Amino acid sequence: MPKLKGLDKIFNKELFINVSVSDEHLKNYKLEIAKGENAEADFNLLYESSSSANNKEIHVLNTKDYSNGYYTLRLSGQDLVGNKSDLISNIYVGKPQTELIIKGLNKPEGAAVDKLGNIYISDTQKNRILKLNQNGEILAKFAGKNFNDKKGLKNPAGIAVDDKLNIYIADRNNHRLVIMNQYGSIIKIIGKTNPKGKPIPGKKENELHAPTGVAVSDDRIAIADKDSIKIFDKNANYLFEIKPKKGKNKNDKNGKQKYFDVAIDRQGNIYATDTKNNEVLIYDKNGDLLKIIDDLKEPKGIDTAEYVYTADRKDRRILKYNLKGKLLLEFDLKSPYALALDKESNLYTTDREKGKLYKFVLSPNVITKKIKLEKEKKREENKEERRIKNKNGKIFVKAELDEIVQIKVYDSSGKEIDFKEFSAPKNVKGVFKYRYFLKEATLNNCEIKLISGSD
């Protein structure tokens, strides 16, 4: 019966209580419950035995029988000589509370929290990673010319941070995992490039193809790739791949998965969300399947502390399970996506469609803090967005040295169909020519909007 913290303490389904009790001269032990946190009196008996137990399930507590609030569980035992011992664990019946909401994100698909409490968000459609403190203040941005890599990021998804504050980014459309230090300097890259150095989809077991999730432990990196989970050591050396065989998954006879996110627990077990089969899969540290949790609808983010948490996107809820797949906690969120736990088991999740990040805590009287990220200030000389007629795909841009140029392309109805962001060529000050190729050749009536730089 572990001592719990944060959301690990909260239950609104059933609580399965396992205990280990042993003594050569054991007389008996009992499990009791009382209303209140750290209660000292008015305990009610739940279970009693005189036989030793080894991780034995002794009671299932149905929280529907209890009103919302704190409760104290007490496991006490004594031997034949009269020696006594108690173990106390506090739980909370109800739902978590929202402590923080950060608005102004663009389709965020990844979240992580470091050991100092700093929050990392994959601001996916803006091709950047944001690092914020607990007040929602931006501490760093890793994108474009602020990113120590000429290629930048393309649709970054999952993100993780280790105890050394190194940052791991599933750089999806660059088909790679980027490992950098806390200052943005790249340490290693896992992925394939062509002879010109351009990232391309990999086909070999130690290469990547559109990775979406990443998790780190003391000695391993787990990556959710296109149709498998790939395991590397902390030096980015390939170890093995988890790719289910035919018939391994009871709901898919072809053994096909679409992994989105991964997590690793303290024992090295690996957890993955499978959006194709609407399942959570649990593997041991060697990649052998232990458990399948089903009855989900497009699960996305996943993380683990004492229990397993996942974002069940299409059913619009956050779920908590024990390792046997028993549902312990459920609460609503309109479009949950990425998911992360901090060291106190507070939970962070993104709402991709609304462009928000939520922090959930156990604090019944919390006051929710709402923060909206400020839009980036435009250069003084480029206050107004400029529309340019399409001239056979050629655009002439005036830019200062190292200036970031942003271009949006719209069809005749005003719908945005493409976005380009790039730095001015090196050693250029003044006008340079940029040739833009339309993605859809059938669109003859197209407008190009220059939102930084000038024509």
C-alpha positions in Angstrom: 0.0 0.0 0.0 2.1 2.9 -1.3 2.1 6.5 -0.1 0.6 8.5 -2.9 0.9 12.1 -4.1 -0.8 14.4 -6.6 -3.3 12.8 -9.0 -2.1 9.3 -7.8 -4.2 10.0 -4.7 -7.5 10.6 -6.6 -10.1 8.0 -7.3 -13.7 8.0 -8.6 -14.1 4.5 -9.8 -12.7 1.5 -7.8 -9.6 1.3 -5.7 -7.9 -2.1 -5.7 -5.8 -2.5 -2.5 -2.9 -4.8 -2.5 -0.7 -5.4 0.6 2.4 -7.4 1.6 2.4 -8.5 5.3 4.9 -11.0 6.8 6.2 -11.9 10.3 7.4 -15.2 11.7 5.1 -14.7 14.7 2.3 -12.8 13.0 -0.9 -12.6 15.0 -3.1 -10.6 12.6 -3.4 -7.5 10.5 -6.4 -5.3 9.4 -7.2 -2.6 6.9 -9.4 0.3 8.1 -10.7 3.6 6.6 -11.7 6.9 8.2 -13.0 10.2 6.8 -10.5 13.0 6.6 -6.8 13.4 5.8 -4.4 11.9 8.3 -7.3 10.8 10.5 -6.6 9.4 13.9 -10.0 8.1 15.0 -13.3 6.8 13.8 -11.9 4.1 11.6 -14.1 1.4 10.0 -12.9 -2.1 9.4 -12.5 -3.1 5.7 -10.5 -6.4 6.0 -8.8 -8.5 8.7 -6.6 -11.7 8.5 -4.1 -13.7 10.4 -2.3 -15.1 7.3 0.7 -13.4 5.7 0.3 -11.8 2.3 2.6 -11.1 -0.7 1.2 -8.3 -2.8 -2.2 -9.7 -2.3 -5.4 -7.9 -3.3 -7.3 -7.8 0.0 -10.1 -5.3 -0.8 -11.8 -3.4 -3.6 -13.0 0.0 -2.5 -16.0 1.3 -4.5 -15.8 5.0 -4.3 -19.5 5.4 -5.2 -20.2 4.4 -1.6 -18.2 7.5 -0.3 -18.8 11.2 -0.6 -16.1 13.4 -2.2 -13.2 14.3 0.0 -10.1 13.0 1.8 -9.9 9.6 3.4 -7.3 7.8 5.5 -6.4 4.2 4.9 -4.6 2.5 7.8 -3.0 -1.0 7.6 -2.0 -2.2 11.1 -0.6 -5.4 12.3 0.8 -7.1 15.4 2.7 -10.2 16.3 2.3 -12.7 19.1 4.6 -10.8 21.4 2.5 -7.7 21.1 4.7 -5.6 18.8 2.5 -3.3 16.5 3.1 -1.5 13.3 0.9 0.9 11.2 1.1 2.1 7.6 -1.0 5.2 6.6 -2.0 6.2 3.1 -4.3 9.2 2.2 -6.6 9.1 -0.8 -9.1 11.6 -2.3 -12.5 10.7 -3.7 -13.6 13.0 -6.5 -11.9 14.7 -9.5 -8.8 16.8 -9.9 -8.9 20.6 -10.1 -7.5 22.9 -12.8 -4.7 25.1 -11.5 -3.4 26.5 -14.7 -4.6 27.1 -18.3 -2.2 28.4 -20.9 -3.8 29.7 -24.1 -2.5 30.9 -27.5 -0.8 27.7 -28.7 -1.1 26.4 -32.2 -2.1 22.7 -32.4 0.1 21.6 -29.5 0.9 17.9 -29.7 3.6 17.4 -27.0 4.2 18.3 -23.4 6.8 17.5 -20.7 7.9 18.8 -17.3 11.5 18.9 -16.0 12.6 18.2 -12.5 12.6 22.0 -11.7 8.9 22.3 -12.7 9.5 24.0 -16.1 6.9 23.2 -18.7 7.8 22.2 -22.3 5.3 22.4 -25.1 5.5 21.3 -28.7 3.7 24.2 -30.4 3.4 22.0 -33.4 1.9 24.2 -36.2 4.5 26.9 -35.3 7.3 24.4 -35.6 8.8 25.3 -32.3 9.3 24.2 -28.7 8.3 26.5 -25.8 9.8 26.4 -22.4 7.7 28.1 -19.7 7.8 28.5 -15.9 4.9 27.7 -13.7 3.6 31.3 -14.1 3.3 30.7 -17.9 6.2 33.0 -18.7 8.3 32.0 -21.7 11.8 31.1 -20.7 13.1 29.9 -24.1 11.9 29.2 -27.7 13.6 26.5 -29.8 12.7 27.2 -33.5 14.0 28.8 -36.7 17.1 30.8 -36.2 16.8 30.3 -32.4 17.3 26.6 -32.9 20.8 25.3 -33.2 20.1 23.5 -36.4 19.8 24.9 -40.0 16.9 22.6 -40.7 14.8 23.8 -37.8 11.8 21.7 -36.7 8.9 20.4 -38.8 5.7 19.5 -37.0 7.3 18.5 -33.7 5.2 16.2 -31.6 6.3 14.2 -28.5 8.8 15.7 -26.2 10.7 14.5 -23.1 13.2 15.9 -20.6 15.7 13.8 -18.6 17.3 14.5 -15.2 20.2 16.3 -16.8 17.7 18.7 -18.5 18.5 17.4 -21.9 15.5 17.7 -24.3 14.3 15.0 -26.6 12.0 16.1 -29.5 10.1 13.8 -31.9 10.7 16.0 -35.0 8.0 14.3 -37.0 8.2 15.7 -40.5 12.0 15.7 -40.4 11.8 11.9 -39.6 14.2 12.2 -36.7 14.7 12.5 -32.9 16.6 15.6 -31.9 18.5 15.5 -28.6 19.7 18.9 -27.3 20.8 20.4 -24.0 18.8 22.9 -22.0 20.3 25.8 -24.0 19.3 24.5 -27.4 22.6 23.1 -28.6 22.2 19.8 -30.4 23.9 16.8 -28.7 22.7 14.0 -31.1 20.3 13.2 -33.8 18.7 9.9 -34.5 17.5 9.7 -38.2 18.5 9.5 -41.8 19.6 12.1 -44.3 20.2 12.1 -48.0 23.7 12.9 -49.5 22.8 16.6 -49.3 22.0 16.4 -45.6 18.3 16.7 -45.9 16.3 14.5 -43.5 14.4 11.7 -45.2 12.2 8.8 -44.0 14.2 5.9 -42.8 13.6 2.2 -43.6 16.2 0.5 -41.4 15.6 -0.5 -37.8 17.9 2.2 -36.4 16.2 4.9 -38.6 12.9 6.8 -38.1 9.8 7.5 -40.2 7.5 10.3 -38.8 8.1 9.7 -35.1 5.3 11.1 -32.8 6.3 10.1 -29.2 9.3 9.8 -27.0 10.1 8.8 -23.4 13.4 8.6 -21.5 14.6 6.7 -18.4 18.0 6.5 -16.7 19.4 4.3 -19.5 17.0 4.2 -22.4 15.1 6.2 -25.0 11.8 4.8 -26.4 10.4 6.3 -29.6 6.9 5.8 -31.0 7.7 5.5 -34.8 5.3 5.0 -37.7 4.4 1.4 -36.9 6.8 0.3 -34.2 8.5 1.3 -30.9 12.2 1.7 -31.2 14.5 1.4 -28.2 17.9 3.2 -28.0 20.4 3.6 -25.2 21.2 7.1 -23.9 24.1 7.4 -26.3 21.6 6.9 -29.2 22.8 3.4 -30.0 20.0 1.2 -31.3 19.0 -1.7 -29.0 15.8 -3.3 -30.3 12.4 -2.8 -31.9 8.9 -3.6 -30.6 6.7 -4.7 -33.6 3.9 -7.1 -32.7 3.6 -10.3 -34.6 0.5 -11.6 -36.3 -2.2 -12.6 -33.8 -0.4 -10.9 -30.9 -3.0 -8.3 -30.6 -6.4 -9.9 -30.0 -8.3 -7.1 -31.9 -6.1 -7.1 -34.9 -5.2 -10.4 -36.5 -2.7 -8.7 -38.8 -0.7 -7.4 -35.8 -0.7 -3.9 -37.2 -0.4 -0.9 -34.8 -0.2 2.8 -35.1 1.7 4.0 -32.1 1.4 7.6 -31.0 3.1 8.0 -27.7 5.2 6.1 -25.2 6.1 6.1 -21.5 8.6 4.1 -19.3 8.1 3.3 -15.7 10.6 2.9 -12.9 10.9 -0.9 -13.6 11.6 -0.3 -17.3 8.2 -1.4 -18.5 7.1 0.3 -21.7 3.6 1.8 -22.3 2.3 2.8 -25.7 -1.0 4.2 -27.1 -2.2 2.5 -30.3 -4.6 4.8 -32.2 -5.4 2.2 -34.8 -6.8 -0.4 -32.4 -7.8 2.1 -29.7 -5.7 0.5 -27.0 -2.9 1.0 -24.5 -0.3 -1.7 -24.7 2.0 -2.6 -21.8 5.4 -4.3 -22.5 8.1 -5.4 -20.2 11.6 -4.0 -20.5 12.5 -6.6 -23.1 9.5 -5.8 -25.3 7.3 -8.7 -24.4 3.6 -7.9 -24.3 2.2 -7.9 -20.7 -1.2 -6.3 -21.0 -3.7 -4.7 -23.4 -6.1 -2.0 -22.1 -9.0 -1.5 -24.6 -12.4 0.2 -24.7 -10.7 3.5 -25.8 -11.3 5.8 -28.7 -8.1 7.2 -30.3 -5.9 7.3 -27.2 -3.1 9.9 -27.6 -0.7 11.0 -24.8 0.4 8.6 -22.1 2.5 8.8 -18.9 3.1 6.8 -15.8 3.9 7.4 -12.1 2.3 5.0 -9.6 -0.5 4.5 -12.1 -1.0 4.8 -15.9 -2.6 7.9 -17.4 -3.8 8.4 -20.9 -5.7 10.9 -23.0 -8.7 9.3 -24.6 -9.2 11.8 -27.3 -12.5 10.9 -29.0 -14.3 10.0 -25.8 -13.1 13.4 -24.5 -11.6 12.2 -21.2 -8.5 11.5 -19.1 -8.2 8.0 -17.7 -6.1 6.5 -14.9 -5.5 2.7 -14.7 -3.6 0.3 -12.5 -1.1 -2.0 -14.1 -3.8 -4.7 -14.3 -5.8 -2.5 -16.6 -8.5 -1.6 -14.0 -10.0 1.9 -14.3 -9.5 4.0 -11.2 -10.2 7.6 -12.3 -12.0 9.4 -15.1 -12.6 13.0 -15.8 -13.7 15.1 -18.8 -11.7 17.3 -21.2 -13.0 18.2 -24.6 -10.0 17.3 -26.8 -7.1 15.9 -24.7 -3.9 15.2 -26.6 -0.4 15.3 -25.1 0.0 14.3 -21.5 2.7 14.6 -18.9 3.2 14.1 -15.2 5.6 16.1 -13.0 7.5 14.7 -10.0 4.6 15.5 -7.7 2.2 13.6 -10.0 0.4 16.7 -11.1 -0.9 16.2 -14.7 -0.4 18.4 -17.7 -2.4 17.9 -20.9 -2.9 19.8 -24.1 -6.1 20.5 -26.0 -4.9 20.5 -29.6 -8.0 22.0 -31.2 -8.3 24.9 -28.7 -4.6 25.5 -28.5 -4.4 25.2 -24.7 -2.4 23.5 -22.0 -4.1 22.5 -18.7 -2.4 21.7 -15.4 -4.6 19.4 -13.1 -3.8 19.1 -9.3 -5.3 17.7 -6.1 -6.3 21.0 -4.3 -10.0 21.3 -3.7 -9.8 25.1 -3.1 -7.5 26.0 -5.9 -8.0 29.2 -7.9 -7.5 28.6 -11.7 -4.8 30.8 -13.2 -5.4 31.7 -16.9 -2.6 32.9 -19.1 -2.7 33.9 -22.7 0.6 33.8 -24.6 1.4 37.1 -26.2 1.6 37.1 -30.0 5.1 37.7 -31.3 5.6 41.4 -32.1 6.1 42.2 -35.8 9.0 44.3 -36.9 8.2 47.9 -36.9 8.7 48.3 -40.6 6.3 45.4 -41.3 3.2 46.3 -39.3 0.8 45.5 -42.2 0.5 42.2 -43.9 1.2 42.6 -47.6 -0.7 40.7 -50.3 1.2 39.8 -53.5 -0.3 38.6 -56.8 0.8 35.3 -57.9 3.3 35.7 -60.7 4.0 32.2 -61.9 5.2 31.3 -58.5 7.9 33.9 -58.3 8.1 36.2 -55.2 10.5 39.1 -54.7 11.3 39.8 -51.1 13.3 42.6 -49.4 14.9 41.4 -46.2 17.7 42.4 -43.8 20.5 40.0 -43.1 19.3 37.0 -41.0 15.7 38.2 -41.1 13.0 35.6 -40.9 10.6 35.7 -43.8 7.1 34.2 -43.5 4.7 33.6 -46.4 1.2 32.3 -46.4 -0.7 31.1 -49.5 -4.5 31.3 -49.9 -6.9 30.0 -52.4 -9.6 32.2 -54.0 -12.0 31.5 -51.1 -9.5 32.9 -48.6 -8.6 29.4 -47.1 -5.0 29.1 -46.1 -3.4 26.2 -48.1 0.3 26.6 -47.3 2.8 28.3 -45.0 6.5 29.0 -45.5 9.1 30.3 -43.0 12.8 30.7 -43.8 15.8 32.9 -43.2 17.2 35.3 -45.7 20.1 33.8 -47.6 23.5 34.4 -45.9 25.3 37.6 -46.7 22.2 39.1 -48.3 21.0 42.6 -47.5 18.3 44.0 -49.8 16.2 42.2 -52.4 16.4 38.5 -53.2 14.2 36.3 -55.4 12.3 33.4 -53.9 10.5 31.0 -56.2 7.4 29.4 -54.7 5.9 26.2 -56.2 2.2 25.7 -55.7 1.3 22.4 -54.0 -1.9 22.2 -56.0 -1.3 22.9 -59.7 -5.0 23.3 -60.3 -5.3 26.4 -58.3 -4.9 29.2 -60.8 -6.4 32.0 -58.7 -4.1 32.1 -55.7 -3.0 34.9 -53.3 0.3 35.1 -51.5 0.5 37.0 -48.2 3.8 38.2 -47.0 3.6 38.5 -43.2 7.3 39.4 -42.5 10.0 40.8 -44.7 8.7 43.2 -47.5 8.1 43.1 -51.2 
